[in-house]
Amino acid sequence: MNVGIVGLGYVGLPLAVAFAQEGDQVVGLDLDPDKVASLNRGVSYIEDVDSEELARLGSLIEATGDAADLARCEALIICVPTPLTGSREPDLSFLEGAARMLAGVLREGQVVILESTTYPGTTRDLLAGALESSGLKAGVDFHLAFSPERIDPGRTDYTVRTTPKLVGGLTPESTEAAKGVYERICDEVIPLSGPEAAELSKLLENIFRSVNIALVNELAQLCDRLGVDVWEVIDAAATKPFGFMRFEPGPGMGGHCLPVDPFYLAFKAREHDFYPEFIELAGKINQSQPLFCVNRVERLLNENGRPVNGTRILILGVSYKAGVGDVRESPAIKIIRLLGELGADLAYHDPHVPELAESGLKNSDLSEALGRADLTVIVTSHPEFDIPDIVSRSPLVLDLRGVTREIDAAHVTRL
């Protein structure tokens, strides 16, 4: 099978590799010429895809910036970003652009599948109409379906193959066609009644996590006022063998899904005069968590006779999660901005992020940064970090991830 992947990021590239590993010819479209050039040299730019594996697959993956190259593909899978606007509303401009490109090359009999996270009705109402500008009818001349991506960057226990895949087509025939595409690379493919059920299932998966993370983040703020160790409380509750699922507090949520999905669902709900206050509240709590963390920095420094202004603060880890270099919606970015506004002398160390252009900062050498810092703030705890060594070399530590719980040191403060 010839498979076209539109968007070669954290979702599209692992998908391209999965199809190529099954012997399928993959055409990957991306508008970033650096990504295209890198892939055609067999060099990966994300942690989940090994460059040696890319080199082994060779010509089975062809990266291009020309949509015309997709015309020969039997299946076309859209994996473009669906972020939020500055006013926290859905930004579907990348999807709309991809749809316009595909409409220019679409041919009869192809299977088009959207994987990008979005609100219910996008596949049927937006994507189908845009593709039908080609003169072909969705569900008649070409198949159209939605299948939510379930890739968790940096994770190795669940892969493209071992994670169950949901598929909802515009018609039963489209569902079956899309199911046949994914059965090549997934052990289990679950058909749904239509694209709306598939779109909403993805939002539910992530909003479930968002709501529970908001709960423990709010609990952490209360424990701070009560003088109770939130980590001890969570550890204690987690001993219950039923009726409790462990979630941990932190500096806030990041990535391409968790911080975004509550706002996508709320946007769609408002169109139907429904206001999901519970979901929106969770989103607001998680969005405000970086501000709470900055307040903890201010208080900690004040307790040690220091102002934020002029204090040398090392931010340890700036990606949104451990083991990856993705900084999309990372709470570290907001923490850095807020501390900068207060006059802090900032540096960061993250082995996965060479620079933060928006902050004007570049990755610092860890030894030099630790030797210079008055305060080290653990925002993202990468597996490469030797936490006991970092703690021993830091005059003050604020741990926002609970990774110092086994260390008894007076100069360490935890969220």
N, C-alpha and C positions, 0 to 999 in steps of 0.2 A: 504493500500500500504506500502511496505517496501522501504524506501528511504535511500540511502547512501550519506553522505556529506564528501567530501575530503577537509580537512582544516577547523579548528574550531576557526577561528578568528572573527574579527568584521563583516565579511560577513557570514561565514559558521554557526556560532552559532545561530544568530537570525533566520536564515533559518531553522535550525534544530528544534528550538523551535516552529516556525510557523507550520511545518508539524506535530510535536507531538501534538500541540494543536488541530489539526483536527483528532487526533486519529491514525495517521500513526506511524508505528514503524520506528525509525530512528537509523541508525548506523553511528556514526561520527568517521572518521579516522583522527588522528593527530599524528605526529611524536614526539611531545613534551610530554614526560611522565607526566610532572606536570599538563598539561592541561587535559589529559586523567583522571588522578587520581582525579583532582578537580571536573570534571563533574560527574564522577561516585559517588562522595560524595554529589552531588547536590549543589555544590558551584560554582557560576559564577565568572569569572575574567574580565568581561567587563561590562561597565556601562549600556548598553542597555538591558541586560538580568538580571532579578531579581533572586536571589538565591531561594527565596520562590517559584517562578514559576517553577524553575528547580526541586525542591523537590516535588512539586505537580505533575509534569509530570512523575517523578519516572523512572520506567524501560522503558518507551516509548523512552527515549534517552539513547543509549548505546555507550559510548566512547571506542575506541580501538586504538591500535597501529599496529594491524595486518590486512593487506589488505585482507586476506582470508575471513574475516568476511563480506566483501562487496558482496561476491558471491551470497548471498541469496536475495540481493536487486533488485527490479524491475527498479529503477531509480538511477543513480549515478550522483551527481552534484559536479563539481570541483570548489573549492573556494580557490585556493592557491595564494600566493603573486606573482606578476609579477613586480618586482622593476627594477631599472636601475643599470647598471654596473658603476664602477668608472669613465668610459669615457662617461657616459650618453647615453648608448645604451641599448636596451631591454635585460633583463636578464630573460630568460625563463627556467632556470634550475629547478625551483620548479615544473613548469608545465611538463617538460620533465620527471622528476622523478615520478610525479604522474601518468603520462601516462604509464610509464614502469610498475609500480605497478598494475595498472588497467588491463593492457594487460595480466597479469598473472592470473587474476581471472575472466575476462570478459566471459560472456556466452550469448548464442543466445537469442534474444528478449529483451535484456536490453536497456534502454534509457540512453545515456550519454550526459550530458549537461555541457558545460564550461561557468562559470560566470566570471572568472578572466579577467580583462581588458587587451587587447592586440591589435595588429595591424591587419588589414584586411588580411585574408588568413590563419591565424594561425589554425583555426579549421579544415579547409579543407586540408591544406598542411602539417601541423606538427602533429596535434593531431590525425587525421584520420589514417595517416601512422603509427604512433606509436602504436595505438590500434590494427591496422590490423596485427601487428606482432603476435597477438594471433591466427591467422589463420581465423578469422572472417572478413567479408567484411562490412565496414561502409556503412550505408544506405540500406543494404541488410539483413545482419544477425543481426545487431544491429542498433539502431537509434542514430544519432549524431546531436547535435544542439548547438548553442551559444545563451545565454541569458544574457545580461549585468546586473551586479549587480547595484542596485540603492539605496543602503543603505547609509544613511547619519548618521554616529555615533552621538549620543546625541540628535537626532531629534525625537520629539514625535508626530508632526502633520501629518507626512507622515510615514506610517508603511509598512511592507512587504505586507500586505493585500491591503492597499489603494493606493499604488504607482503602476501605470500601468506597466506591464511587457512585454518586447519585446522578441520575440523568432524567430530565423531563423535557420531552419534545413538544413541538407545536401540534403535532398529530401523533397518533400511535405509531405510524410508520416512521416518523422522524425519531421517536424515542428508540425504536428498534435499530434504526440506522446508527444513531449515536452510541447505543449500547454495544453494537458490533465493533465500533472504532475502539472503545475503551477496553473491551474484552481482550484486546491484543496485549495490553500492558497492565491490567488490573485483575487480581484474583477474584474480586467480587464486584459486580456492577448491579446497582439497585434501580430499577425503573420506577418513576413516579408518574402521577397523573398528568402533569404538564409542567411548563417552565416556572409558573408561579410558585408551585409547591417546592420546587428545587431552589428557587431564589430565596424564598422565605426560610427554608431549612438552614441555609448558610448563615443568614442573619441570626436565627435562633441559637445556633451553635456558639457563635461568638458573643452574642448579647448575654447568654447564660454565664459565660466567663466574665464579661464586663460587670455584670450585676454583682457577682460574688466577689470580684476583686474590689469593687466599690465598697462592699460591706466590710471587708477586712481593712481597707484603707481608712474607712470611717472609724472602725474599732481601734485602729492604731492611734488616731487622733484623740479618741476618748481615753485610751490607756495612758497616753502622754499626760493628760490632765490629772488622771487618777494616780499616777505614779506606779502603774502596774506594767510588768513586762509583757507586751503583746505576744512575743514569741513563745513565752511560757504558756500563755493562755491557749494559743493555737496548738502547740504540742500536746497540751492536756486534752483539748477537745478531740484531737485526731486519734486518741487512743480508743474512742468509741468505734466499735467494729461495724456499725450500721447507722444510717441516717445522717452521716456527716461526711462531707467531702472537703479535703484540705485545700485552701487557697491562702496565699501569703501576701502581706502588704508590700509596698515598695514605693519608688519615687513617682509612679504613674505608669500609664500604659503607652506602648508605642507599636510601630509596625504598620502594615498596610491594611489591617482588618479590625482589630479590637477597638481602637479609638474611633474608628470611622462608622462601623456598622450601626450603633445605636442611632446615629444621626440620619442614616439612610432610611431606617425603618420609621423614625419619627416624622421625617419629611413625607413619606408616602401616607402615613396614618393621618396627617393633617389634611391631606387632600380629601379624605373621607370623614372630616369633622370628628376625628378620634384623636385624643391626646394621651399618648402613653407616658404618663407622668413618672411612673416607676422607672421606666427605661431611661427617660431623659435625665432623671435625677442621678442615676448611676453614672451616666456620661459626664454630668457636671462635676460630680465628686472626683472622678478619675482625672478630669481635666484640671482640677484645682489642686491635686496632690503635689505637684512640683512647688507650688507656692508655699504649702505647708512645710515642705522640706527646706526651702530657703529660710523660712521662719525658724526652723530648728537650727540652721547654721548660725543665724543671728543670735539666738539665745545661747548656743554653746560658746560662741566667741565672747559674748558679753559676760558669761559666767567665768571666763578665763581672762577678763580684763582687756579684751581686744574689740575694736570696731571692725565691721566688715570692710570699710574703706581702707585700702592699702594692705590688707592682710593677703598673704600669698596662699591661695587655695588651689589644691590639685584635685581635679575631677578624675576619678579612676573609672574608666569605662564610659563611653558616650553612645554606643549603639543601643538599640531598644531592647535587646536581649543578649544573653551570654552566647558566645561562640560564633556570632555573625557580625558583619560590618554594616548592616542596614540601619540607617539613622532616621528613617521615615517616622515622623511623629514621636521621636524619642524624647522622653521627659528630660534627658540630660541637656538637650538644646534649650529648653525653656529655663532650666535651672541656671545654665551658663548665662543666658541673657539677663535673668533677674539679678544674679549676683554681680554681673558686669555693671548694671544700672546702679547698684549700690556702691560701686567703686572698688570691688575686689580685684586683686592682681591674680589673674586666672591662668592656669595651664591645665592640660589634660593629657592622659596617657591611655591609649587604646590600640592594641596591636592590630586591630582589624580596620581602623579608620585613620588614614594618613593625614587628613586635614578636614577642618570644618570651615568651609569657605564663608558661610554666612556669619560665622563668629570671628573670622579673621585669625583663627588659631590653627597651628599645626601640631601633630603628635609629638610629644616631648619624650626624651629618653627617660625611662622610669627612674633609674638611679639618680640622675641629675635632678629630676623633678622632686623626688622624695627628699633629697638633701636640701632643697630650697624651700619646701612648703612649710607653712605654719599649721595648715589643716589639710588632711586628706579626706575626701568625701567619696565613699564607695557607692557609685551609682549603678554600675553594671559589673557584675563579678564574672569576668571571663575565666575559663578553665586554666588559662596560662598563668593566672595570678597566684603568687605564693602569698596568701593572706597573712599567715603568721610573720613572715619576713617583712611584709609591708607595714604591719602594725608595729613591729619592733623598731622600725626606722622612721616612724611618724610621731611628731610631738603631740598631735591631736588627731583622732579619727572619728568620723561620723559614718556609721554603717547603715545605709538605707536598704540593704538586702538581707540582713540577718546572717551574714556569713562569718561573723566573729563570735557566734554564740558559745563556741568552745574555748574562747580565749578570755581569761580573767585578767583584765588590765584596766587600771583606773582612768587611763587617758582615752578609752574607747567608749563612745556613746552609740547606742543603736536606736533605730527608728521606733 
